[in-house]
Amino acid sequence: MAPLKIGPLAAFTVIASTTVAMMFSAAAPSPLYPVYQELWGFSAFTLTVIFAVYVIALLGGLLTVGSLSDHIGRRPVLLGGLALMTASMVMFAVADGVPTLIAARILQGLAAGALTGTLSATMVDLQPNPRLGSVISSGAPLGGLAFGAVTAGILIEYAPRPRELIFLVLIVAFVVSAVLVAFIPETSARTGFTSRRHFWQVLRPSAGLPPSVRGVFLMSTFGVLATWSLGGLTLSLGSSIVPTIFGIENHMATGLILGTFFTFGAVGCVTTSRWSADRKLGIGLATLGTGLIINLIGTMSATLPIYLTGSVIAGFGFGSTFVGVMATLIAATEPAQRGQVFSTLYVVSYLGFSIPAVIGGIAVGHYGLRPTAIGYSIYVLVLVVAAGTAAILRVRAARQAAPVDAPIAVPLVTVAADMTDTSR
């Protein structure tokens, strides 16, 4: 009797939902940070350390087991990662101090490192069509981050035992995900390992790219760093910026404000799904730069409506830029190399996500929260300008190589880069 398996479309939905749950769990602690600070009395620097250890552990997982699913199959890696993720949620639920919180974040990071690249690769393997695959691969993480920040804020403000409840919900979600993943079809050939040496070579920390993808990947790096650096600011210091600069003490309101950026990131993914990759990047960089400037004005003037308007526009830019990068990489990558490529993509993303946030946490202690937030935004603007410049150079190189195929999106990329450049 053949083993029970669910169909490809249902399996695609399971993987997309698991991605949302994973990113939900990444954002859920952010609205809780002020609560933890009040309970345990730690500094802004300690807060960013708690944030950063998650990313360091995640990178460790990506660099060691990120491409393992290309050898042993997607399903075993997903099940192992979900087991670790469930254990980390248990640790969060019983946390009674900073050491336990840090330990929970480390375990969560290791689990996310095992899951991130494999979930993306599995989603692409199962995608009903390339457009839907690139939209969901890019939009599900942003939707999960938004949903996590908003839900956590609501539970903290209005639910009983909010420090435990959000993680109990996630424990159930990950257990259900693991059960469903056990029944999805395997999408990657189990090639195994030619020797014990080959096994350890695969597990050796490394980040690499197939030669055919390197040029596209490197030209996209500035855009990836710009988007995820801004996301890192939102999730690390955002929960302090909202009450300190704008005087809002309601945790639900804080979660909604933090979630606005990521919600419109998901909107950007969906809205631009039918556009060419060049147009996505062009419009994405333009809106990202414009939103950042408006956001910066709101921070400097302590005006919440301006700040929120900037978050909406910058969030849209985040989503459309990142979905453009994903679509480009999906088109350039062979199926057997997707685990490696997506793992490397997320290594770059999370480096941009974490390192500036840690530096920002140190800067808060020396210069204060508002000057740090302003300086951080200027740094991201510089990355946006660099990304626009890289886009122009890539399009010009493509035009020179095949002038008859010059795409309509070229002027859009140029306009976007020009808009970004004038925002300096």
C-alpha positions in Angstrom: 0.0 0.0 0.0 1.4 3.4 -1.0 2.1 5.9 1.8 -0.4 8.6 2.2 0.6 11.9 0.6 -1.2 15.2 0.1 -1.4 16.8 -3.3 1.1 19.4 -4.6 -1.2 22.4 -4.2 -2.1 21.4 -0.6 1.6 20.8 0.1 2.4 24.2 -1.3 -0.1 25.7 1.1 1.4 23.8 4.0 4.9 25.1 3.2 3.6 28.7 2.8 1.7 28.5 6.1 4.8 27.1 7.9 6.9 30.0 6.6 4.3 32.4 7.9 4.4 30.7 11.3 8.2 30.7 11.4 8.3 34.5 10.7 5.4 35.1 13.1 7.6 33.6 15.8 10.5 35.8 14.8 8.4 38.9 15.3 6.4 37.9 18.3 9.0 38.8 20.9 9.4 42.3 19.6 6.4 43.9 21.3 7.3 41.9 24.4 10.7 43.5 24.8 9.5 46.6 26.8 7.7 44.1 29.1 10.9 42.1 29.5 12.9 45.3 30.2 10.4 46.4 32.8 10.4 43.0 34.5 14.2 42.3 34.4 15.7 45.8 34.1 18.0 45.4 31.1 19.4 48.1 28.8 18.8 48.9 25.1 22.2 47.2 24.4 21.0 44.0 26.1 17.8 44.2 24.1 19.8 44.3 20.8 22.0 41.4 22.0 18.9 39.3 22.6 17.8 40.3 19.1 21.2 39.6 17.6 21.9 36.1 19.1 18.9 34.9 17.2 20.4 36.0 13.9 23.9 34.7 14.7 22.4 31.3 15.5 20.2 31.5 12.4 23.3 32.2 10.3 25.1 29.3 11.9 22.2 27.0 10.9 22.1 28.4 7.3 25.8 28.0 6.8 26.0 24.4 8.1 22.7 22.7 7.2 21.3 25.3 4.7 22.1 23.1 1.6 21.6 19.7 3.4 18.1 19.3 1.9 19.7 19.2 -1.6 21.3 15.9 -0.5 18.9 14.2 2.0 15.6 15.6 0.8 13.5 18.5 2.0 11.2 16.7 4.4 13.8 15.5 7.0 15.3 18.9 7.3 11.9 20.5 7.7 10.9 18.1 10.4 14.1 18.5 12.3 13.8 22.3 12.1 10.2 22.3 13.3 11.1 20.1 16.3 13.8 22.6 17.3 11.4 25.5 16.8 8.8 23.9 19.0 11.4 23.4 21.8 12.4 27.1 21.6 8.8 28.2 22.0 8.6 26.1 25.2 11.7 27.9 26.5 10.1 31.3 25.7 6.9 30.3 27.5 8.8 29.4 30.7 11.5 32.2 30.5 12.2 33.8 33.9 15.1 36.0 33.0 17.6 37.2 30.4 19.7 34.0 30.3 16.7 31.9 29.5 15.5 34.4 27.0 18.9 34.4 25.2 18.9 30.6 25.2 15.4 30.5 23.7 16.5 33.0 21.0 19.6 30.9 20.2 17.6 27.7 19.8 15.0 29.6 17.7 17.7 30.9 15.5 19.2 27.5 14.9 15.8 26.2 14.0 15.1 29.1 11.7 18.5 28.5 10.0 17.6 24.9 9.3 14.2 25.9 8.0 14.7 29.2 6.0 16.4 28.1 2.9 14.7 24.7 2.8 11.2 26.2 3.1 12.0 28.6 0.2 13.4 25.8 -1.9 10.4 23.5 -1.2 8.0 26.3 -2.0 9.6 26.9 -5.4 9.7 23.1 -6.0 5.9 22.9 -5.3 4.8 26.2 -6.9 1.8 26.0 -9.2 3.5 28.6 -11.4 6.6 30.8 -11.2 4.7 34.0 -10.6 2.9 32.6 -7.6 6.1 31.0 -6.3 8.0 34.3 -6.3 5.1 36.2 -4.7 4.5 33.7 -1.9 8.3 33.1 -1.3 8.7 36.9 -0.7 5.3 37.8 0.7 4.9 34.9 3.3 7.9 36.0 5.4 6.7 39.6 5.4 3.1 38.6 6.2 4.3 36.4 9.0 6.4 39.3 10.5 3.4 41.7 10.3 1.0 39.1 11.8 3.4 38.3 14.6 4.0 41.9 15.7 0.3 42.8 15.6 -1.0 39.6 17.3 1.6 39.8 20.0 0.7 43.4 20.7 -3.0 42.6 21.1 -2.3 39.7 23.4 0.1 41.6 25.6 -2.4 44.4 26.0 -5.6 42.5 26.5 -5.1 38.7 27.0 -4.3 36.9 30.3 -0.7 35.7 30.8 0.4 37.4 27.5 4.1 36.4 28.0 3.1 32.7 27.8 0.0 32.7 25.6 1.6 33.8 22.3 4.2 31.0 22.6 1.6 28.4 23.5 -0.3 29.3 20.3 3.0 28.9 18.3 3.7 25.5 19.9 0.4 24.3 18.6 1.0 25.8 15.2 4.5 24.2 14.8 3.2 20.8 16.0 0.4 20.9 13.4 2.9 22.0 10.7 5.2 19.1 11.5 2.3 16.6 11.2 1.3 18.1 7.8 4.9 18.2 6.5 5.2 14.5 7.2 2.7 13.9 4.4 3.9 16.3 1.7 5.6 14.8 -1.3 9.4 14.8 -1.3 10.6 17.3 -4.0 14.4 16.9 -3.9 16.2 13.7 -5.0 18.0 12.0 -2.1 21.5 11.9 -3.7 23.1 11.3 -0.3 26.8 11.5 0.2 29.6 9.8 -1.7 31.7 9.4 1.5 32.0 10.5 5.1 34.3 13.3 3.9 31.7 14.5 1.5 29.1 14.6 4.4 31.4 16.8 6.5 32.2 19.0 3.5 28.5 19.7 3.1 28.1 20.6 6.8 31.2 22.7 6.9 30.2 26.4 7.4 30.1 27.9 3.9 28.1 30.2 1.7 28.4 29.7 -2.0 26.7 30.3 -5.3 26.7 28.5 -8.6 28.7 30.4 -11.2 25.6 31.0 -13.3 23.9 32.9 -10.4 26.8 34.9 -9.1 26.5 38.0 -11.3 22.7 38.4 -10.7 23.1 37.8 -7.0 25.9 40.3 -6.5 24.1 43.0 -8.4 21.1 42.4 -6.1 23.0 42.6 -2.8 22.6 46.3 -2.1 18.8 46.0 -2.5 18.7 43.0 -0.2 20.8 44.8 2.5 18.7 48.0 2.2 15.4 46.2 2.7 16.4 43.9 5.5 18.4 46.5 7.4 15.3 48.6 7.6 13.4 45.5 8.8 16.1 45.0 11.5 15.5 48.5 12.8 11.8 48.0 13.0 12.0 44.7 15.0 14.9 45.6 17.2 14.5 49.2 18.2 10.9 49.8 16.9 9.3 48.8 20.1 11.3 51.4 21.9 10.9 54.1 19.3 7.1 54.1 19.4 6.7 54.8 23.1 9.8 57.0 23.5 9.5 59.3 20.5 5.8 59.2 19.9 4.6 58.7 23.5 2.4 55.7 22.8 2.2 53.2 25.7 -0.5 50.9 24.4 1.1 47.6 23.4 -1.6 46.8 20.8 -0.9 50.2 19.1 2.8 49.5 19.2 2.3 46.1 17.5 0.0 47.7 14.9 2.6 50.4 14.1 5.4 47.8 13.8 3.2 45.6 11.7 2.3 48.4 9.3 5.7 48.3 7.6 5.6 44.5 7.1 2.0 44.4 6.1 2.6 46.8 3.2 5.7 44.8 2.4 3.4 41.9 1.7 1.0 44.2 -0.2 4.0 45.3 -2.4 4.8 41.6 -3.1 1.2 40.9 -4.3 0.7 44.2 -6.2 3.8 43.9 -8.2 3.5 40.2 -8.9 2.8 40.5 -12.6 5.5 43.1 -13.3 8.9 42.3 -14.8 11.7 41.9 -12.3 13.3 45.2 -13.5 10.1 47.1 -12.9 9.7 45.6 -9.5 13.2 46.6 -8.5 12.8 50.1 -10.1 9.5 51.0 -8.4 10.6 49.2 -5.2 13.7 51.2 -4.8 11.9 54.4 -5.6 9.2 53.9 -3.0 11.7 52.5 -0.5 13.8 55.7 -0.7 10.7 58.0 -0.7 9.2 56.2 2.3 12.5 56.4 4.2 12.7 60.2 3.7 9.1 60.6 4.9 9.7 58.3 7.8 12.9 60.3 8.7 10.9 63.5 8.8 8.3 61.9 11.1 11.1 60.7 13.4 12.8 64.1 13.6 9.5 66.0 14.2 8.0 63.3 16.4 4.9 63.3 14.2 3.2 59.9 14.1 1.0 60.4 11.0 4.1 61.3 8.9 6.1 58.4 10.4 3.2 56.0 9.6 2.9 57.3 6.0 6.6 56.7 5.5 6.3 53.2 6.9 3.5 52.4 4.5 5.5 53.6 1.5 8.8 52.1 2.6 7.1 48.8 3.4 5.7 48.7 -0.2 9.2 49.3 -1.4 10.6 46.6 0.7 8.1 44.0 -0.7 8.4 45.0 -4.3 12.2 45.1 -4.2 12.6 41.8 -2.5 10.1 40.0 -4.7 12.0 41.3 -7.7 15.2 39.8 -6.3 13.5 36.5 -5.6 12.0 36.3 -9.1 15.3 37.0 -10.7 17.1 34.3 -8.6 14.4 31.7 -9.2 14.7 32.2 -13.0 18.5 31.9 -12.8 18.8 28.9 -10.5 18.6 25.1 -11.3 16.2 23.1 -9.0 19.1 21.1 -7.5 20.9 24.2 -6.4 17.9 26.1 -4.9 18.7 25.1 -1.3 22.2 26.5 -1.6 21.2 29.7 -3.4 18.3 30.6 -1.0 20.5 29.8 2.0 23.1 32.3 0.7 20.4 34.9 0.0 19.2 34.7 3.6 22.7 34.8 5.0 23.1 38.2 3.3 19.6 39.2 4.3 20.1 38.4 8.0 23.6 40.0 8.1 21.9 43.2 7.0 19.1 42.5 9.4 21.3 42.0 12.5 24.7 43.8 12.4 23.3 47.4 11.9 20.7 46.6 14.7 23.4 45.7 17.1 25.4 48.8 16.2 22.2 50.8 16.7 21.8 49.3 20.2 25.3 50.4 21.1 24.7 53.8 19.6 21.5 54.3 21.7 23.6 54.1 24.9 26.0 56.8 23.6 23.8 59.2 21.5 20.2 58.5 22.5 17.3 56.8 20.6 16.2 59.5 18.2 19.7 60.4 16.8 20.4 56.7 16.4 17.1 56.1 14.5 18.0 59.1 12.3 21.5 57.9 11.6 20.2 54.4 10.9 17.7 55.7 8.3 20.4 57.7 6.5 22.6 54.6 6.3 19.7 52.7 4.6 19.2 55.6 2.2 22.8 55.2 1.1 22.2 51.5 0.4 19.1 52.4 -1.6 21.2 54.8 -3.8 23.8 52.1 -4.2 21.1 49.6 -5.2 19.7 52.0 -7.8 23.2 52.5 -9.2 23.7 48.7 -9.4 20.4 48.3 -11.2 21.3 51.0 -13.8 24.7 49.3 -14.5 23.1 45.9 -14.8 20.5 47.1 -17.3 23.1 49.0 -19.3 25.3 46.0 -19.5 22.3 43.9 -20.7 21.4 46.5 -23.3 25.0 46.5 -24.7 25.0 42.7 -24.8 21.7 42.4 -26.6 20.4 45.8 -27.8 17.5 44.4 -29.6 16.1 42.9 -26.4 16.2 46.1 -24.4 13.2 45.8 -22.1 10.5 48.5 -21.5 11.4 48.3 -17.8 14.8 50.1 -18.4 13.3 53.6 -18.2 11.5 52.6 -15.0 14.7 51.4 -13.4 16.4 54.6 -14.5 13.6 56.8 -13.2 13.6 54.9 -9.9 17.3 55.3 -9.4 17.1 59.0 -10.4 14.3 59.5 -7.8 16.3 57.7 -5.2 19.4 59.8 -6.0 17.6 63.1 -5.7 16.4 62.1 -2.2 19.9 62.3 -0.8 
